[in-house]
């Protein structure tokens, strides 16, 4: 059998040569027996031996009735035999037969008369065990009923991937009659599905014999051409009893309701994740621009392909929003974000740009009404109402803008601006769920933006006060060239108490002062102004530095909750000598040509306001070209590095005594300061001049 079978072609009717055996006859164990006209056995197949128990040697030449029929049934058998032989009409039915082992078996017969070339007649009996026949019939009936009544779509594809059977459920799923399937491929019947994936799966199962179970598929069929459906598809190889592949059975279960429930659940999870992400990422600083950027970065690309954060210009100026009921609005772009190159980016207002949007613009309607504006499907007319100009509208059209959403940024009952969202790459339009999510994100971000706005206003106020209390330009100093810088802290609440001063004294002397009121904010700035005024007044009394600090200490002690550090220097150009006293301040630096920069060893002393602590005056010489650098701790102190290491870095940066002192100021600030530093800095550099 294996040798003969290997010569049979696999496949359908187009194959040449004999077909491979189906195996059904082997399952039934069909036996063939031929009797002569007298009823003797003249041919006996091997299957007959298996069915009746007699070998060919034992059966050939014997009367079949005597060999296999019980005596009680003998007359009936003779009668049936005579009718077949005399009339030529076949007989079919079941009959009890005696087995060689003495048992009785019911056998299904198909009997017919044969005639050879000489005119002799014979009786051919085709026989099979009735139990085997009934089993096959039962299996077939069960299969037919299950397939025809199954709620799942079922199809059989042959080895050439053509439909050979389709059940009623699949007819309903596909919306195509069974006859229209037969003999055709999936691509010919359902060209709008993902045919390549389906045929690839069928070939894989045909080749490997390994089923593919619950493969997801989404699409539309003629049964519902306007609605997406989801199916779970399984593929099983169909084989005969010999293991030869007959084709593939495809089962299709409609899981549309479950699929879209899972999609919605996934969307809900992503929305929740986005809200959690927004809570962690938006408002990490009190910088207005940074907060706006954080909002734009959160929504791209999960919610939109392009996002812009725009605030009313009135709001940014520190005023309450003024929106005319019918006029335009003036907005300033704070942030624009996209995750891919697109012409739509050129259509957006760049950060910092101020634009006027007319009353017909959608963003104007959003801000004026304090309600979202949704355009699910953008057309040409909508583009002109979204863009700020005709050129921008053309850019948006080329970029493929197809869905638009604007939501107001509202905090504490005041509309601050709008969050502008566009989709170009994501093919899905914005939905009402997206509106709800965008509103929630905008509401959370608006509070952070409002906080940043008020902190920025407070910071601007503190910085303005601080600068107003500092000298605009250092006073002229005999024998000295002086440069100074003041840099506020990065946060509004930490602007405040650092100051410097250059005070001309009698006898061509000059007082140099740097101080730091501990604390921050407007109160610290105001205290600094009082101490600066007191220092200037006391300096004119020509006190020694230690005596001046003692008087300043008493004044500071009378200020509630404030202490300060201070470095007070008197330079005498005629003696080229300076006297220094220190009240808890960081040490000054002396830079001399040909020598390494050094921290001057000045007794630190206690901060001003502690009370009852003596101060000491130390004297140092300064030669022409020497520099004295006074600074506050904000220049060198950080939260992550040791102060000694930072002081070493300061000395290393002062490596060029010939560098102009204005450049030295900028050089030190660039190297030692960070935009997020939490302390302000006062820096004063004095270089001794030749007479």
Secondary structure in CASP SS format (residue, H / E / C, confidence):
PFRMAT SS
TARGET T0000
AUTHOR 0000-0000-0000
METHOD secondary structure of the structure
MODEL  1
X C 1.00
X H 1.00
X H 1.00
X H 1.00
X H 1.00
X C 1.00
X C 1.00
X C 1.00
X E 1.00
X C 1.00
X C 1.00
X C 1.00
X C 1.00
X C 1.00
X C 1.00
X C 1.00
X C 1.00
X C 1.00
X E 1.00
X C 1.00
X C 1.00
X C 1.00
X C 1.00
X H 1.00
X H 1.00
X H 1.00
X H 1.00
X H 1.00
X C 1.00
X C 1.00
X E 1.00
X E 1.00
X E 1.00
X E 1.00
X E 1.00
X C 1.00
X C 1.00
X C 1.00
X C 1.00
X E 1.00
X E 1.00
X E 1.00
X E 1.00
X E 1.00
X C 1.00
X H 1.00
X H 1.00
X H 1.00
X H 1.00
X H 1.00
X H 1.00
X H 1.00
X C 1.00
X C 1.00
X C 1.00
X H 1.00
X H 1.00
X H 1.00
X H 1.00
X C 1.00
X C 1.00
X C 1.00
X E 1.00
X H 1.00
X H 1.00
X H 1.00
X H 1.00
X H 1.00
X C 1.00
X C 1.00
X H 1.00
X H 1.00
X H 1.00
X H 1.00
X H 1.00
X H 1.00
X H 1.00
X H 1.00
X H 1.00
X H 1.00
X H 1.00
X H 1.00
X H 1.00
X H 1.00
X H 1.00
X H 1.00
X H 1.00
X C 1.00
X C 1.00
X C 1.00
X E 1.00
X E 1.00
X E 1.00
X E 1.00
X E 1.00
X E 1.00
X E 1.00
X E 1.00
X C 1.00
X C 1.00
X C 1.00
X C 1.00
X C 1.00
X E 1.00
X E 1.00
X E 1.00
X E 1.00
X E 1.00
X E 1.00
X E 1.00
X E 1.00
X E 1.00
X E 1.00
X E 1.00
X E 1.00
X C 1.00
X C 1.00
X C 1.00
X C 1.00
X C 1.00
X E 1.00
X E 1.00
X E 1.00
X E 1.00
X E 1.00
X E 1.00
X E 1.00
X E 1.00
X E 1.00
X H 1.00
X H 1.00
X H 1.00
X H 1.00
X H 1.00
X H 1.00
X H 1.00
X H 1.00
X H 1.00
X H 1.00
X H 1.00
X H 1.00
X H 1.00
X H 1.00
X H 1.00
X H 1.00
X H 1.00
X H 1.00
X H 1.00
X H 1.00
X C 1.00
X C 1.00
X C 1.00
X E 1.00
X E 1.00
X E 1.00
X E 1.00
X E 1.00
X E 1.00
X C 1.00
X C 1.00
X C 1.00
X E 1.00
X E 1.00
X E 1.00
X E 1.00
X E 1.00
X C 1.00
X H 1.00
X H 1.00
X H 1.00
X H 1.00
X H 1.00
X H 1.00
X H 1.00
X C 1.00
X C 1.00
X C 1.00
X H 1.00
X H 1.00
X H 1.00
X C 1.00
X C 1.00
X C 1.00
X C 1.00
X E 1.00
X H 1.00
X H 1.00
X H 1.00
X H 1.00
X C 1.00
X C 1.00
X C 1.00
X C 1.00
X C 1.00
X H 1.00
X H 1.00
X H 1.00
X H 1.00
X H 1.00
X H 1.00
X H 1.00
X H 1.00
X H 1.00
X H 1.00
X H 1.00
X H 1.00
X H 1.00
X H 1.00
X C 1.00
X C 1.00
X C 1.00
X E 1.00
X E 1.00
X E 1.00
X E 1.00
X E 1.00
X E 1.00
X E 1.00
X E 1.00
X C 1.00
X C 1.00
X H 1.00
X H 1.00
X H 1.00
X C 1.00
X C 1.00
X C 1.00
X C 1.00
X E 1.00
X E 1.00
X E 1.00
X E 1.00
X E 1.00
X E 1.00
X E 1.00
X E 1.00
X E 1.00
X E 1.00
X E 1.00
X C 1.00
X C 1.00
X C 1.00
X C 1.00
X C 1.00
X E 1.00
X E 1.00
X E 1.00
X E 1.00
X E 1.00
X E 1.00
X E 1.00
X E 1.00
X E 1.00
X E 1.00
X C 1.00
X H 1.00
X H 1.00
X H 1.00
X H 1.00
X H 1.00
X H 1.00
X H 1.00
X H 1.00
X H 1.00
X H 1.00
X H 1.00
X H 1.00
X H 1.00
X H 1.00
X H 1.00
X H 1.00
X H 1.00
X H 1.00
X H 1.00
X H 1.00
X H 1.00
X H 1.00
X H 1.00
X H 1.00
X H 1.00
X H 1.00
X C 1.00
X C 1.00
X C 1.00
X C 1.00
X C 1.00
X C 1.00
X H 1.00
X H 1.00
X H 1.00
X H 1.00
X H 1.00
X H 1.00
X H 1.00
X H 1.00
X H 1.00
X H 1.00
X H 1.00
X H 1.00
X E 1.00
X C 1.00
X C 1.00
X C 1.00
X E 1.00
X C 1.00
X E 1.00
X E 1.00
X E 1.00
X E 1.00
X E 1.00
X E 1.00
X E 1.00
X H 1.00
X H 1.00
X H 1.00
X H 1.00
X C 1.00
X C 1.00
X C 1.00
X C 1.00
X C 1.00
X C 1.00
X C 1.00
X C 1.00
X C 1.00
X C 1.00
X C 1.00
X C 1.00
X E 1.00
X E 1.00
X E 1.00
X E 1.00
X E 1.00
X E 1.00
X E 1.00
X E 1.00
X E 1.00
X E 1.00
X C 1.00
X C 1.00
X C 1.00
X C 1.00
X C 1.00
X H 1.00
X H 1.00
X H 1.00
X H 1.00
X C 1.00
X C 1.00
X C 1.00
X C 1.00
X C 1.00
X C 1.00
X E 1.00
X E 1.00
X E 1.00
X E 1.00
X C 1.00
X C 1.00
X C 1.00
X C 1.00
X H 1.00
X H 1.00
X H 1.00
X H 1.00
X H 1.00
X H 1.00
X H 1.00
X H 1.00
X C 1.00
X C 1.00
X C 1.00
X E 1.00
X E 1.00
X E 1.00
X C 1.00
X C 1.00
X C 1.00
X C 1.00
X H 1.00
X H 1.00
X H 1.00
X H 1.00
X H 1.00
X H 1.00
X H 1.00
X C 1.00
X C 1.00
X C 1.00
X H 1.00
X H 1.00
X H 1.00
X H 1.00
X H 1.00
X H 1.00
X H 1.00
X H 1.00
X H 1.00
X H 1.00
X C 1.00
X C 1.00
X C 1.00
X E 1.00
X E 1.00
X E 1.00
X E 1.00
X E 1.00
X E 1.00
X E 1.00
X E 1.00
X E 1.00
X C 1.00
X C 1.00
X E 1.00
X E 1.00
X E 1.00
X E 1.00
X E 1.00
X E 1.00
X E 1.00
X E 1.00
X E 1.00
X E 1.00
X C 1.00
X C 1.00
X C 1.00
X C 1.00
X C 1.00
X C 1.00
X C 1.00
X C 1.00
X H 1.00
X H 1.00
X H 1.00
X H 1.00
X H 1.00
X H 1.00
X H 1.00
X H 1.00
X H 1.00
X H 1.00
X H 1.00
X H 1.00
X H 1.00
X H 1.00
X H 1.00
X H 1.00
X H 1.00
X H 1.00
X H 1.00
X H 1.00
X H 1.00
X H 1.00
X H 1.00
X H 1.00
X H 1.00
X H 1.00
X H 1.00
X H 1.00
X H 1.00
X H 1.00
X H 1.00
X H 1.00
X H 1.00
X H 1.00
X H 1.00
X H 1.00
X H 1.00
X C 1.00
X C 1.00
X C 1.00
X C 1.00
X C 1.00
X C 1.00
X C 1.00
X C 1.00
X C 1.00
X C 1.00
X C 1.00
X E 1.00
X E 1.00
X E 1.00
X E 1.00
X E 1.00
X E 1.00
X E 1.00
X E 1.00
X C 1.00
X C 1.00
X C 1.00
X C 1.00
X H 1.00
X H 1.00
X H 1.00
X C 1.00
X E 1.00
X E 1.00
X E 1.00
X E 1.00
X E 1.00
X E 1.00
X E 1.00
X E 1.00
X E 1.00
X C 1.00
X H 1.00
X H 1.00
X H 1.00
X C 1.00
X E 1.00
X E 1.00
X E 1.00
X E 1.00
X E 1.00
X E 1.00
X E 1.00
X E 1.00
X E 1.00
X E 1.00
X E 1.00
X C 1.00
X H 1.00
X H 1.00
X H 1.00
X H 1.00
X H 1.00
X H 1.00
X H 1.00
X H 1.00
X H 1.00
X H 1.00
X H 1.00
X H 1.00
X H 1.00
X H 1.00
X H 1.00
X H 1.00
X H 1.00
X H 1.00
X C 1.00
X C 1.00
X C 1.00
X C 1.00
X C 1.00
X H 1.00
X H 1.00
X H 1.00
X H 1.00
X H 1.00
X H 1.00
X H 1.00
X H 1.00
X H 1.00
X H 1.00
X H 1.00
X H 1.00
X H 1.00
X C 1.00
X C 1.00
X C 1.00
X C 1.00
X C 1.00
X C 1.00
X E 1.00
X E 1.00
X E 1.00
X E 1.00
X E 1.00
X E 1.00
X E 1.00
X E 1.00
X E 1.00
X C 1.00
X C 1.00
X C 1.00
X C 1.00
X E 1.00
X E 1.00
X E 1.00
X E 1.00
X E 1.00
X E 1.00
X E 1.00
X C 1.00
X C 1.00
X C 1.00
X C 1.00
X C 1.00
X E 1.00
X E 1.00
X E 1.00
X C 1.00
X C 1.00
X C 1.00
X C 1.00
X C 1.00
X C 1.00
X E 1.00
X E 1.00
X C 1.00
X C 1.00
X C 1.00
X C 1.00
X C 1.00
X C 1.00
X C 1.00
X C 1.00
X E 1.00
X C 1.00
X C 1.00
X C 1.00
X C 1.00
X C 1.00
X C 1.00
X C 1.00
X C 1.00
X E 1.00
X E 1.00
X E 1.00
X E 1.00
X E 1.00
X C 1.00
X C 1.00
X C 1.00
X C 1.00
X C 1.00
X E 1.00
X E 1.00
X E 1.00
X E 1.00
X E 1.00
X C 1.00
X H 1.00
X H 1.00
X H 1.00
X C 1.00
X C 1.00
X C 1.00
X C 1.00
X C 1.00
X C 1.00
X C 1.00
X H 1.00
X H 1.00
X H 1.00
X H 1.00
X H 1.00
X H 1.00
X H 1.00
X H 1.00
X H 1.00
X H 1.00
X H 1.00
X C 1.00
X C 1.00
X C 1.00
X C 1.00
X C 1.00
X C 1.00
X C 1.00
X H 1.00
X H 1.00
X H 1.00
X H 1.00
X H 1.00
X H 1.00
X H 1.00
X H 1.00
X H 1.00
X H 1.00
X H 1.00
X H 1.00
X C 1.00
X C 1.00
X C 1.00
X C 1.00
X C 1.00
X C 1.00
X C 1.00
X C 1.00
X E 1.00
X E 1.00
X E 1.00
X E 1.00
X E 1.00
X E 1.00
X E 1.00
X E 1.00
X C 1.00
X C 1.00
X C 1.00
END
